[in-house]
Amino acid sequence: MPAPQQLVVPISTGSRLGNAIVDTGASYTLLHRFLWDELNQQEELKPWTHGPLYLTSGEAETPLGVANLPVQMHGNSQQENNS
């Protein structure tokens, strides 16, 4: 069975450029803590007050926190709610 295709788009936040996989079924955009620390030196994570998030593997994960991070995709600004 072939692997599913992923929708990858160029993004930027601050001076950082990169690519992101678009997950159209996701309620939240998740970042690893090391990437959050590298991207954002100004905003503190607010406590996560909802229950765990369930990954496609079925594993339950509780985010460290939640914050809004401005992101640009194809030159258009977006305000993402990141966990």
Order of alpha helices (4+ residues) and beta strands (2+ residues): beta-beta-alpha-beta-beta-beta-beta
